[in-house]
Amino acid sequence: YEDHNCNWQHRTWGNPDDTDYPWAFKIYGEKGVLKGDVMKAEFIPVDGSDSIRFDVVYEKEKYPEDLTEKDIELHAAPATRRHMIDFLNAIQNNTTPVADIENGHISTASCILANLSMDLKRPLIYDPQSRTVLSDPEATALLQRDYRGQWKHPHPDTV
Protein backbone atom coordinates (compact mmCIF):
# COMPACT_ATOMS: atom_id res chain seq x y z
CA TYR A 1 0.00 0.00 0.00
CA GLU A 2 2.43 2.62 -1.16
CA ASP A 3 -0.15 5.40 -0.93
CA HIS A 4 -0.89 4.65 2.75
CA ASN A 5 1.06 6.03 5.65
CA CYS A 6 1.67 4.02 8.80
CA ASN A 7 3.18 5.38 11.98
CA TRP A 8 4.18 3.19 14.93
CA GLN A 9 4.65 4.87 18.29
CA HIS A 10 5.73 2.85 21.28
CA ARG A 11 6.65 4.08 24.67
CA THR A 12 7.14 2.57 28.07
CA TRP A 13 7.22 5.78 30.08
CA GLY A 14 5.15 8.87 30.75
CA ASN A 15 1.44 9.50 30.75
CA PRO A 16 -0.68 8.16 27.88
CA ASP A 17 -2.37 10.54 25.43
CA ASP A 18 -5.67 8.75 25.96
CA THR A 19 -6.24 7.55 29.53
CA ASP A 20 -9.16 5.35 28.42
CA TYR A 21 -6.75 3.51 26.11
CA PRO A 22 -3.34 3.68 27.80
CA TRP A 23 -1.94 0.62 25.99
CA ALA A 24 -3.72 0.39 22.68
CA PHE A 25 -3.81 0.77 18.94
CA LYS A 26 -5.54 3.48 16.94
CA ILE A 27 -6.40 3.30 13.27
CA TYR A 28 -7.43 6.54 11.62
CA GLY A 29 -9.60 6.16 8.54
CA GLU A 30 -11.82 8.26 6.30
CA LYS A 31 -14.94 7.25 8.21
CA GLY A 32 -13.58 7.43 11.74
CA VAL A 33 -11.12 6.18 14.31
CA LEU A 34 -10.91 2.62 15.61
CA LYS A 35 -9.31 2.38 19.06
CA GLY A 36 -8.68 -0.90 20.79
CA ASP A 37 -6.83 -2.63 23.59
CA VAL A 38 -7.01 -6.01 25.26
CA MET A 39 -10.19 -5.12 27.16
CA LYS A 40 -12.27 -3.12 24.68
CA ALA A 41 -12.55 -1.50 21.27
CA GLU A 42 -14.39 1.57 20.06
CA PHE A 43 -15.19 3.05 16.66
CA ILE A 44 -15.70 6.82 16.65
CA PRO A 45 -17.30 8.04 13.40
CA VAL A 46 -16.09 11.34 11.93
CA ASP A 47 -19.67 12.36 11.15
CA GLY A 48 -20.39 12.83 14.87
CA SER A 49 -22.79 9.90 15.14
CA ASP A 50 -22.70 7.64 18.19
CA SER A 51 -19.59 5.61 18.87
CA ILE A 52 -19.76 1.84 18.62
CA ARG A 53 -18.14 0.10 21.61
CA PHE A 54 -17.15 -3.54 22.06
CA ASP A 55 -16.08 -5.07 25.36
CA VAL A 56 -13.92 -8.15 25.82
CA VAL A 57 -15.80 -11.45 25.64
CA TYR A 58 -15.48 -13.63 28.73
CA GLU A 59 -16.53 -17.27 28.87
CA LYS A 60 -16.39 -17.77 32.64
CA GLU A 61 -19.70 -19.64 32.78
CA LYS A 62 -18.92 -21.92 29.84
CA TYR A 63 -15.33 -22.58 30.94
CA PRO A 64 -15.16 -22.12 34.74
CA GLU A 65 -11.70 -23.69 34.76
CA ASP A 66 -10.44 -20.41 33.27
CA LEU A 67 -10.93 -18.85 36.71
CA THR A 68 -8.52 -21.26 38.39
CA GLU A 69 -5.98 -21.74 35.58
CA LYS A 70 -2.60 -20.50 36.78
CA ASP A 71 -1.25 -17.48 34.89
CA ILE A 72 -4.14 -17.38 32.41
CA GLU A 73 -4.86 -14.09 30.68
CA LEU A 74 -8.59 -14.17 31.30
CA HIS A 75 -9.35 -11.50 28.68
CA ALA A 76 -7.39 -13.43 26.02
CA ALA A 77 -8.65 -16.95 26.77
CA PRO A 78 -11.73 -16.81 24.48
CA ALA A 79 -9.71 -15.58 21.49
CA THR A 80 -6.96 -18.11 22.12
CA ARG A 81 -9.52 -20.89 22.43
CA ARG A 82 -11.25 -19.89 19.19
CA HIS A 83 -7.93 -19.82 17.34
CA MET A 84 -7.09 -23.30 18.64
CA ILE A 85 -10.48 -24.64 17.55
CA ASP A 86 -10.13 -22.99 14.14
CA PHE A 87 -6.61 -24.41 13.76
CA LEU A 88 -7.76 -27.95 14.59
CA ASN A 89 -10.72 -27.61 12.19
CA ALA A 90 -8.32 -26.46 9.46
CA ILE A 91 -6.17 -29.54 9.99
CA GLN A 92 -9.21 -31.82 9.95
CA ASN A 93 -10.71 -30.20 6.84
CA ASN A 94 -7.42 -29.46 5.03
CA THR A 95 -8.21 -25.73 4.88
CA THR A 96 -6.34 -22.57 5.80
CA PRO A 97 -6.91 -21.32 9.35
CA VAL A 98 -8.14 -17.78 9.93
CA ALA A 99 -4.76 -16.92 11.47
CA ASP A 100 -2.58 -18.44 8.77
CA ILE A 101 1.10 -18.99 9.49
CA GLU A 102 2.06 -16.86 6.48
CA ASN A 103 0.23 -13.85 7.91
CA GLY A 104 1.93 -14.42 11.24
CA HIS A 105 5.30 -14.64 9.50
CA ILE A 106 4.74 -11.38 7.61
CA SER A 107 3.66 -9.55 10.76
CA THR A 108 6.56 -10.90 12.79
CA ALA A 109 9.12 -10.28 10.05
CA SER A 110 7.94 -6.68 9.70
CA CYS A 111 8.49 -6.05 13.41
CA ILE A 112 11.88 -7.76 13.43
CA LEU A 113 13.02 -5.77 10.38
CA ALA A 114 11.81 -2.50 11.92
CA ASN A 115 13.79 -3.25 15.08
CA LEU A 116 16.89 -4.19 13.06
CA SER A 117 16.60 -0.99 11.05
CA MET A 118 16.37 1.03 14.24
CA ASP A 119 19.32 -0.80 15.86
CA LEU A 120 21.48 -0.43 12.74
CA LYS A 121 20.33 3.18 12.22
CA ARG A 122 19.66 2.71 8.51
CA PRO A 123 16.80 1.71 6.22
CA LEU A 124 16.59 -1.92 5.15
CA ILE A 125 15.15 -3.41 1.97
CA TYR A 126 14.01 -6.98 2.55
CA ASP A 127 13.59 -9.53 -0.23
CA PRO A 128 11.00 -12.11 0.88
CA GLN A 129 11.97 -14.48 -1.95
CA SER A 130 15.62 -14.80 -0.93
CA ARG A 131 14.88 -14.01 2.73
CA THR A 132 17.74 -11.53 2.81
CA VAL A 133 18.23 -7.83 3.33
CA LEU A 134 19.37 -6.55 -0.06
CA SER A 135 22.98 -5.38 -0.23
CA ASP A 136 23.35 -5.73 3.54
CA PRO A 137 25.06 -8.94 4.71
CA GLU A 138 25.35 -7.56 8.25
CA ALA A 139 21.58 -7.12 8.57
CA THR A 140 20.92 -10.46 6.87
CA ALA A 141 23.21 -12.20 9.38
CA LEU A 142 21.13 -10.76 12.21
CA LEU A 143 18.00 -12.50 10.90
CA GLN A 144 19.14 -15.80 12.39
CA ARG A 145 20.89 -16.73 15.57
CA ASP A 146 23.68 -19.17 16.28
CA TYR A 147 22.39 -22.61 17.16
CA ARG A 148 23.91 -24.80 19.87
CA GLY A 149 25.65 -28.11 19.34
CA GLN A 150 24.38 -30.29 16.53
CA TRP A 151 21.42 -28.04 15.75
CA LYS A 152 21.44 -25.99 12.55
CA HIS A 153 19.26 -23.22 11.22
CA PRO A 154 16.77 -24.82 8.80
CA HIS A 155 16.99 -23.64 5.22
CA PRO A 156 13.57 -22.97 3.60
CA ASP A 157 14.47 -25.11 0.58
CA THR A 158 15.02 -28.18 2.75
CA VAL A 159 12.10 -27.90 5.16
N, C-alpha and C positions, 0 to 999 in steps of 0.2 A: 504494500500500500504506500507507494512513494509519495502520494499526495496527502497522506495523513501524518500528523505530528503526534509523537508520544513522548511524554515526559515522566520519568520515574524520580520520585523524591522519597528518600528514606532517611529517617533520623531516629536516634535512640536517646535523645536528650530534649530538654525544653518542654514548653507547653504546646499542646496540639492546636492547630488552627480551628478545628471543629471539635468541641468537647463531647458532642454526642457521638462522634466517630473518631476516637483518638488513635486507633490503629485500624486503618481501613484503606479501601480503594475508592477512587472517584473517577467516573467516566463522564466526560462532558460531550454531549451530542447536540445536534440541531434541535431536537425536541425536548431536551432537558438534561438533567444530571442524575446519574445513578450512583448512589453511595452505598457501600456495603462493608460489613465486617463479619466476624464469626458469629455474632449474635443477631444481626438484623440487616435489612437492606431497605433502601428507600429510593423511589424515583420521584424527582421534583420537576414537573413540566415547566417549560419556559413560558407557556401561555398563562401562567398564574392559576391554573386549575388545581384541584386538590392533589396532594402528594399521595402516592401509593406506597404503603409500608408492608414489609414482610418480616415476620419474626422467625427465629430459629425453630425448627420442628424437633420436638422431643418425642421419644417413644417410651417413656418411663412405664406406662401401663402395659404396653405390649411386650416390653423387654425389661422387666424389673431387675434383672441381673446387672443391667447397666449401672444401677445405683450403688452396687457393691463391688464392681470391677475396679481393681487397683489401678490407679493412674489413668483412668479413662477420661477422654475429653468429651464430656457429656453432650456438649453442643455439636460435636463432630460425629458422634456415633451413628446417627441415622444416615448421614451422607456416606460414611465409610461402609456401612452395612449395605446400602443400595449399590454402591460400586462393586462390592464383593459379589452380590447376587447377580448383577449385570455381567460381571466377568465370568462367573461360572456358567451362566446361560449362554454367553458367547462361545465358550469352549464346547458346551453340549450341542449347540446348534451350528457350530462352525461359522460364526458371524463375527463382525468387528464390535468390540465393546464400545460403550459411549465414551469412555476415557481411554482411547487407543494409545498404545505405547509410543507410536510415532508422534502424536501430539505432545505427550509427556516429554519425549526426547527433544523436540523443538523448543518447548518452553524452558526446559532445563538448560539446554545448550545456549540459548539466548542469554540467560542469567549468568552462566559461567563465562561466556565471551565478554559480556559487559563488565564483569568483575576483573577479568584479565586485562581488558583495555584500560580500565581505571588503574590497576596496579602497574601496568607497563607505561602508562601515561602517553598512549598513542592509539589512534583508531586501528581497528582490525577488520580485515575482509575475509570472511570465512567461506570456504567452498564445501558445501555439504556433500558433494559427490566424492571428493578425495578426502574429506574429513580433515582438512588442514587449513591453517591460516595462510593465505596467499602471501608469498614473498616474506615470510616471517617464521623461520625455523625455531626461533626462541619461543614464540607464542605457541606454535604447534607442539613443541616438546612439553609445554605446561598443560596440555590437554589430557595427558595421561600421567599416572604416577608410577614410581618404581614398585615392582611386585617383589615379594619376599620368596626366598628359596626357589623351589621348582616352578612356581607359578609364573605365568607370562600373560601379558596383556593380549586379549583375543583380537585377532584381526578380522574385520567385517567380512572379508572374502572367505574365511575359513570357519565361520560360525554357522 
